[in-house]
């Protein structure tokens, strides 16, 4: 039987670093060339018997640490972990797992620990579900979360849908009275009449060739709903192909995402990419002027600004978020380093929460996150009337912002000193991942920090962090 070659570059490198020796000095003590040592440390060459002997004689090294069994076990364990359905149907090839086990064993161990914790959590949740009489197989991502992550990881830009919408905008001659233009298009191309809807914002009756739209809604909303329906009629094949690539885990997620794709098409049609990007630069991202120019709402304009990420024609990298009165994030996207919490609300020190207190006004904020990055944030309430005295009103606030190095491209910063460090307010992402020890608005302690409790004193918080 052939002797198995021994590759243990990580162990050799760890030994050298613990001894604070350079590669040149370590190679001299082992009696090998510098290039040979480098090749061994990077697992390009196996360790010779002479090197093993030198390690034992020169440094009292326990040669049992060079056993290949640990790497072999990790490879087996990783292959088993990769069989988990959570990783999909295409696990990494064996050669890649062997490379990780040999060259990055700490990472492999961390991966196995994380996967074990994941499985234990699922087992505990399944036990709780069984005790409550619920379906223990329901431990899959919620459909809304799957769809949200799909758009998030696409950078909120779907190129094929965006370009199809831009072409449609030219074909339908949008840009003036979009409601009239879309009515005419539906009638001319599909023989569909647009009528008033008494009980829904939009209701399509294909058998009757009739599209009912709530005439009490704002004209920008009416146009959006008509463009949405056109998207479903004309681009179903494009949407289905996109959904096939997304590989959602449930039919519900797929159905919800189809609505999202139609919404994306509608927004991109009313605010076509090239024309909108050019206007945004010319008007220095003035939301009101852009809304007037494109017959759109402030929310539609702000959302569209955050999607201008086409290769070769990128706009300012914005973040965009919409929150309700409870602080729950209902829309989120960021083309900046600032990323929002996946669950729960946003930092209460952020100006988006104060927008509810100042209706019909823009609030400006210079903010700094714990990582030292600085941003400009513009916030405004966008409450929507219900159309009748007793009708419920939708209350939301939006925030649009960018890294401070891009802020001079916005008309809103003309009178602001972007170089004044004292003008930047400290904000975080969410309390559970914010390291600030002295925040007066902290709701819960950070997950990764130790707490100290002093019963003899009371400060802003009933505990100390760190």
C-alpha positions in Angstrom: 0.0 0.0 0.0 1.4 3.4 -0.9 2.3 5.8 1.9 -0.1 8.7 2.2 1.6 12.1 1.6 1.5 14.5 4.5 0.3 18.0 4.0 0.2 20.2 7.1 1.1 23.7 6.0 -1.3 25.3 8.6 0.4 23.5 11.5 3.9 24.5 10.3 2.8 28.1 9.8 1.2 28.3 13.2 4.3 26.9 14.8 6.5 29.4 13.1 4.3 32.3 14.1 4.1 31.2 17.7 7.9 31.3 17.8 7.9 34.7 16.1 10.3 33.5 13.4 10.6 34.8 9.9 10.3 32.2 7.1 14.0 32.6 6.4 15.0 32.0 10.0 12.6 29.1 10.4 13.8 27.5 7.1 17.4 27.7 8.3 16.6 25.9 11.6 14.7 23.2 9.7 17.6 22.8 7.2 15.5 23.5 4.1 15.4 26.3 1.5 13.2 29.3 1.9 11.2 28.4 -1.3 10.7 24.8 0.0 9.3 26.1 3.3 7.0 28.5 1.5 5.7 25.6 -0.6 5.1 23.4 2.5 3.3 26.2 4.3 0.9 26.7 1.4 0.4 22.9 1.0 2.0 22.9 -2.5 4.6 20.3 -1.2 4.2 17.5 1.3 6.3 17.5 4.5 9.4 15.3 4.3 10.5 12.9 7.0 13.6 15.1 7.6 11.4 18.2 8.3 9.3 16.1 10.8 12.5 15.0 12.6 13.8 18.6 12.7 10.6 19.9 14.1 10.8 17.3 16.9 14.5 17.9 17.6 14.7 21.7 17.3 11.3 22.7 18.8 10.1 19.6 20.8 7.1 19.5 18.4 4.6 16.7 19.0 4.6 15.0 15.6 1.1 13.6 16.4 -0.2 17.1 15.6 0.7 16.4 12.0 -1.7 13.5 11.7 -3.9 13.8 8.6 -6.8 12.2 10.5 -8.2 15.6 11.7 -8.4 16.9 8.1 -10.0 13.7 6.9 -12.6 13.8 9.7 -13.4 17.4 8.9 -13.9 16.5 5.2 -16.3 13.8 6.1 -18.2 16.0 8.5 -18.4 18.8 6.0 -19.7 16.5 3.3 -22.4 15.3 5.7 -23.3 18.9 6.6 -23.4 19.9 3.0 -26.0 17.2 2.4 -28.4 19.4 4.4 -31.2 20.7 2.1 -30.5 24.2 3.3 -27.4 24.2 1.0 -29.3 23.2 -2.1 -28.7 20.4 -4.6 -25.1 21.3 -5.7 -22.6 20.8 -2.9 -19.0 21.8 -3.4 -16.8 19.1 -4.9 -14.6 16.9 -2.7 -11.4 18.7 -3.8 -12.7 22.0 -2.5 -13.6 20.6 0.9 -10.2 18.9 1.2 -8.6 22.3 0.4 -10.6 24.0 3.1 -9.8 21.3 5.7 -6.1 21.5 4.9 -5.6 25.2 4.4 -8.3 26.7 6.7 -9.1 24.3 9.4 -10.3 27.0 11.8 -12.8 28.1 9.2 -13.9 24.5 8.7 -14.4 24.0 12.4 -16.4 27.2 12.7 -18.6 26.1 9.8 -19.3 22.8 11.4 -20.0 24.4 14.8 -22.4 26.8 13.1 -24.2 24.0 11.2 -24.5 22.0 14.4 -26.0 24.9 16.1 -28.4 25.4 13.2 -29.6 21.8 13.4 -30.0 22.0 17.2 -32.1 25.1 16.8 -34.3 23.4 14.2 -34.7 20.4 16.5 -35.8 22.6 19.4 -38.2 24.5 17.3 -39.6 21.2 15.9 -40.1 20.0 19.5 -41.9 23.2 20.4 -44.2 22.9 17.3 -45.0 19.3 18.2 -45.9 20.3 21.7 -48.2 23.0 20.4 -49.7 20.7 17.8 -48.3 22.6 14.9 -46.7 21.3 11.7 -43.0 20.7 12.5 -42.1 20.9 8.8 -43.1 24.6 8.7 -39.5 25.7 9.6 -38.8 27.3 6.2 -38.3 30.9 5.5 -41.4 33.0 5.4 -42.5 33.8 1.8 -42.2 37.6 2.4 -38.7 37.1 3.7 -37.6 35.1 0.7 -38.9 37.7 -1.7 -37.4 40.5 0.3 -34.0 38.8 0.2 -34.3 38.1 -3.6 -34.6 41.8 -4.4 -32.0 42.7 -1.8 -29.3 40.4 -3.2 -30.2 41.5 -6.8 -29.2 45.0 -5.6 -32.8 45.9 -6.2 -32.1 46.1 -9.9 -33.5 43.5 -12.4 -31.9 44.4 -15.7 -34.1 42.4 -18.0 -37.3 43.8 -16.4 -35.9 47.3 -16.3 -35.0 47.4 -20.0 -38.4 45.9 -21.0 -40.1 48.7 -19.0 -38.0 51.3 -20.6 -38.9 50.1 -24.1 -42.6 50.0 -23.1 -42.4 53.6 -21.9 -41.4 54.7 -25.3 -43.9 52.5 -27.0 -46.8 53.8 -24.9 -45.6 57.4 -25.2 -45.4 58.0 -21.4 -44.1 61.2 -19.9 -47.1 63.5 -20.0 -50.6 62.6 -18.8 -49.7 59.0 -17.9 -53.2 58.0 -16.9 -54.6 59.1 -20.3 -51.7 57.5 -22.2 -52.1 54.2 -20.4 -55.9 54.2 -20.9 -55.3 54.7 -24.6 -52.7 52.0 -24.7 -54.9 49.4 -23.0 -57.7 50.2 -25.4 -55.6 50.3 -28.5 -53.4 47.2 -27.8 -55.7 45.0 -25.8 -59.2 46.2 -26.2 -59.5 46.7 -22.5 -61.6 49.5 -21.0 -60.6 51.2 -17.8 -63.6 51.8 -15.4 -64.0 53.0 -11.8 -63.5 50.5 -9.0 -65.8 50.9 -6.0 -64.2 48.2 -3.8 -60.5 47.7 -4.8 -57.6 49.8 -5.9 -57.3 47.5 -9.0 -59.4 44.7 -10.3 -59.0 43.0 -13.6 -61.8 41.1 -15.4 -60.1 39.4 -18.4 -63.3 37.8 -19.6 -65.0 41.2 -19.8 -61.9 43.1 -21.1 -62.3 45.5 -18.2 -59.8 46.9 -15.8 -61.3 48.7 -12.7 -59.2 51.3 -11.0 -60.1 53.4 -8.0 -60.6 56.8 -9.4 -60.3 58.4 -5.9 -56.6 57.4 -5.8 -53.9 59.8 -6.7 -53.2 59.9 -10.4 -49.7 58.6 -9.9 -51.2 55.6 -8.1 -53.7 55.0 -10.9 -51.0 55.1 -13.5 -48.9 52.7 -11.5 -51.7 50.2 -11.2 -52.4 50.3 -14.9 -48.8 49.8 -15.7 -48.7 46.9 -13.2 -51.6 45.2 -15.0 -50.0 45.7 -18.4 -46.8 44.1 -17.1 -48.8 41.0 -16.0 -50.5 40.8 -19.4 -47.5 41.4 -21.7 -44.5 40.1 -19.8 -45.7 36.9 -18.0 -43.1 34.8 -19.8 -40.2 37.1 -18.6 -41.5 37.0 -15.1 -41.8 33.2 -15.0 -38.3 32.8 -16.4 -37.0 35.2 -13.7 -38.9 33.2 -11.0 -37.5 29.9 -12.2 -34.0 31.3 -11.7 -34.9 32.5 -8.2 -35.7 28.9 -7.0 -38.1 29.9 -4.2 -39.0 27.3 -1.6 -42.7 27.8 -1.7 -45.5 28.6 -4.2 -46.5 31.5 -2.0 -43.0 33.2 -2.3 -43.1 32.7 -6.1 -46.6 34.3 -6.3 -45.6 37.2 -4.1 -42.4 37.8 -6.1 -44.4 38.0 -9.3 -46.3 40.9 -7.8 -43.0 42.5 -6.9 -41.7 42.1 -10.5 -44.8 43.7 -11.9 -44.4 46.5 -9.4 -40.8 46.9 -10.5 -41.9 47.0 -14.1 -44.5 49.7 -13.3 -42.1 51.9 -11.5 -39.4 51.5 -14.2 -42.0 52.3 -17.0 -43.2 55.5 -15.3 -39.6 56.5 -14.5 -37.6 55.1 -17.4 -33.9 54.5 -16.6 -32.0 56.8 -18.9 -34.4 59.7 -18.9 -34.9 59.5 -15.1 -31.1 59.3 -14.4 -30.4 62.3 -16.6 -33.2 64.3 -15.0 -32.0 63.3 -11.5 -28.5 64.6 -12.2 -29.8 67.8 -13.9 -32.3 68.6 -11.1 -29.7 67.6 -8.4 -32.1 64.9 -7.0 -34.8 67.3 -6.0 -37.7 64.9 -5.2 -40.5 67.4 -5.8 -39.2 68.5 -9.1 -38.7 64.9 -10.2 -42.1 63.9 -9.1 -43.6 66.8 -11.0 -41.6 66.1 -14.2 -42.6 62.4 -14.3 -46.1 62.7 -12.8 -45.1 60.4 -9.9 -45.3 60.3 -6.2 -42.5 61.3 -3.8 -42.2 57.6 -2.7 -42.0 56.4 -6.3 -39.2 58.8 -7.0 -37.2 58.1 -3.9 -37.6 54.3 -4.4 -36.5 54.6 -8.1 -33.4 56.6 -7.1 -32.2 53.7 -5.0 -32.4 51.3 -8.0 -30.2 53.2 -10.4 -27.4 50.5 -10.5 -27.2 49.6 -14.2 -23.7 48.6 -15.3 -22.1 51.5 -17.1 -24.7 54.0 -16.0 -24.9 54.0 -12.3 -26.5 56.8 -10.3 -25.7 58.0 -6.8 -25.6 54.9 -4.5 -28.6 55.6 -2.3 -30.2 53.8 0.6 -34.0 53.9 0.8 -36.3 52.8 3.6 -39.9 53.1 4.5 -41.2 52.6 8.1 -44.6 52.6 9.8 -45.5 54.4 13.0 -44.3 51.5 15.1 -40.9 51.8 13.5 -41.2 48.5 11.5 -39.3 48.6 8.2 -41.8 47.8 5.4 -39.4 48.6 2.5 -35.6 48.6 2.5 -32.8 48.8 0.1 -29.2 50.0 0.3 -26.6 50.5 -2.5 -24.3 51.9 0.2 -22.3 50.3 3.0 -25.2 51.1 5.4 -27.3 47.9 5.7 -30.6 47.7 7.6 -31.6 45.2 10.2 -33.2 42.2 8.7 -35.8 42.0 11.5 -37.5 44.6 13.7 -37.1 48.3 13.4 -34.5 50.9 12.6 -32.4 52.9 15.1 -34.7 55.4 17.0 -32.0 58.1 16.6 -32.5 58.2 12.9 -34.5 61.2 11.5 -37.0 58.9 9.7 -38.8 58.4 12.9 -39.2 62.1 13.6 -40.8 62.7 10.2 -44.2 61.7 11.6 -44.0 64.7 13.9 -43.4 67.2 11.1 -46.0 66.5 8.3 -45.2 67.8 4.8 -41.7 68.8 5.7 -38.3 67.4 4.8 -35.9 66.5 7.6 -32.2 66.5 7.0 -29.6 64.7 9.1 -25.9 64.2 9.0 -25.3 60.8 10.7 -22.4 58.6 11.6 -22.6 54.8 12.2 -20.5 52.9 14.7 -18.0 51.9 12.0 -17.1 55.6 11.5 -18.9 56.0 8.1 -20.9 59.2 7.5 -24.1 59.7 5.7 -26.6 62.3 4.7 -30.2 61.3 5.3 -33.4 63.0 4.0 -36.7 62.0 5.7 -40.4 62.8 5.0 -43.8 61.5 6.0 -45.8 60.1 3.1 -49.2 59.5 4.8 -51.9 58.6 2.3 -55.5 59.8 2.6 -58.2 57.2 2.6 -60.4 59.0 0.2 -63.3 59.5 2.7 -63.7 61.0 6.1 -64.1 57.7 7.9 -61.7 55.8 5.6 -58.5 54.6 7.3 -55.3 56.5 6.5 -52.0 54.8 5.7 -49.1 56.5 7.6 -45.6 55.9 6.6 -42.3 57.8 6.5 -39.4 57.3 4.1 -35.7 58.1 4.2 -33.4 58.5 1.3 -29.7 59.0 1.8 -26.2 58.4 0.6 -22.6 58.4 1.9 -21.4 61.9 2.7 -18.9 61.9 -0.2 -21.9 61.9 -2.7 -24.0 64.4 -0.7 -22.8 67.5 -2.6 -24.8 66.1 -5.6 -28.0 66.7 -3.8 -29.8 70.1 -3.6 -30.7 69.5 0.0 -27.1 69.9 1.2 -26.2 73.2 -0.4 -26.2 75.1 2.9 -24.7 72.3 5.0 -21.1 72.0 6.2 -20.3 68.4 5.3 -16.8 68.7 6.8 -17.9 69.6 10.3 -17.4 66.5 12.4 -19.5 67.9 15.2 -22.6 68.1 13.0 -22.8 64.3 12.6 -25.2 62.6 14.9 -24.4 59.0 16.1 -26.9 56.4 14.9 -26.8 52.6 14.7 -28.5 49.8 12.7 -30.5 48.2 15.5 -29.9 47.9 19.3 -29.1 44.2 19.1 -26.0 44.8 16.9 -25.0 48.3 18.0 -21.9 48.5 20.1 -22.4 52.0 21.5 -22.2 51.8 25.3 -23.9 55.0 26.2 -26.9 55.4 23.9 -29.8 57.0 25.8 -32.3 55.4 23.4 -31.1 51.8 23.7 -34.0 49.3 24.1 -32.1 46.0 24.5 -28.4 45.2 25.1 -26.2 44.1 22.2 -26.0 40.3 21.5 -22.2 40.1 21.4 -21.3 42.2 24.5 -20.9 41.2 28.1 -23.0 43.1 30.6 -22.1 44.3 34.1 -24.7 45.3 36.6 -23.9 47.6 39.5 -26.6 47.7 42.2 -25.1 50.7 43.9 -25.6 53.1 41.0 -28.0 53.9 38.2 -27.0 55.6 34.9 -28.8 55.9 31.6 -29.0 52.1 31.4 -29.5 49.6 34.2 -26.3 47.8 33.0 -22.9 48.6 31.6 -21.8 47.2 28.2 -18.4 45.7 27.6 
